Amino acid sequence: MLCPICNGLEQLSVQCPSCAMQTDDLGRAVDFTAPYAPYQPDDDEATMTISGAELAAITCNHVVYCRLCQAVFEASVQKWP
């Protein structure tokens, strides 16, 4: 599973829920709370067996920032198989 945003395959396009302006991607939410290890696979994904129904629920959470109203929140991005 890979995140298209983290891997530079797509741009994150999220509008701020407060003011509807375009936001800036600050990176993965886990990078703000866990030790930095960019080339390590996600521990929970390394040994998972995933069914088709569960596949659609696997996401990568990104922290986004609105320059206009200074809101900070998370946006979920669906990972690719």
N, C-alpha and C positions, 0 to 999 in steps of 0.2 A: 504494500500500500504506500502511495506517495501523495504528498500534498502538491497540487499544481502551483500553488502560490509560493511555497518554500523552495520549490525547484525551478522557479523562474519561467514556468510554462504558461502562466496566466497572470494578469494583474488583478489585485483585489480591488473591487469596486463596491464600496458600501457607503450609503448615505447616513448621515447622523440622524438618529431618531428625534433629537431635540430641535434641530434647525434645518434639516434636509440638505445640508452641504456635503460635498464629497469629503471623505476622511482619508487619513494617511495610515498606512499599515506600519506598525511598530515591530512586527515579528510575532513569533509563536508565543502564546501565553505561558507555556511551560518553561521557556527560556528566562522568564522573569522570576521563576520560583525554584527551578532545579539547577544543578550544576551544568555548566556549558560543555556539551559534547556533540558537536555538529555531525560527526561521522558515525555515531553510534546509532543502531536501530532502536526504535521504541521498544522497551522491554515487553510491554503488553502485546505487541504485534509479532514479536519474534517467534512465539510458540503457539499462536492462535490458529485454530481451524475455523474458518468463517463460512457460514451458510449464505445463500443468496439474499435472504431477508435481512440478515445482520450487516451485510456489505454496505447497504445504503445508509446505515446509521453511523458509520465510522467517519469521524470528522477530525480536523485539525483546528484548534481554536487560536485565533490571531487577536492581538491587542490592536485596536484602532483608535486614532486620535482626531478630533475635529479642531482645526485651527481657529474657526470662528467662535465657537462657544466653549472651547477647551474641554469638551466632554471626552472621557476615556471609557471604552467599553470593549467587550469581546465580540468577535464575529466568527461563526463556525463555517468552515470550508469542507466540503465533502472530499474525502481522499479518493484517488483513483486506484483501481486494482492493479 
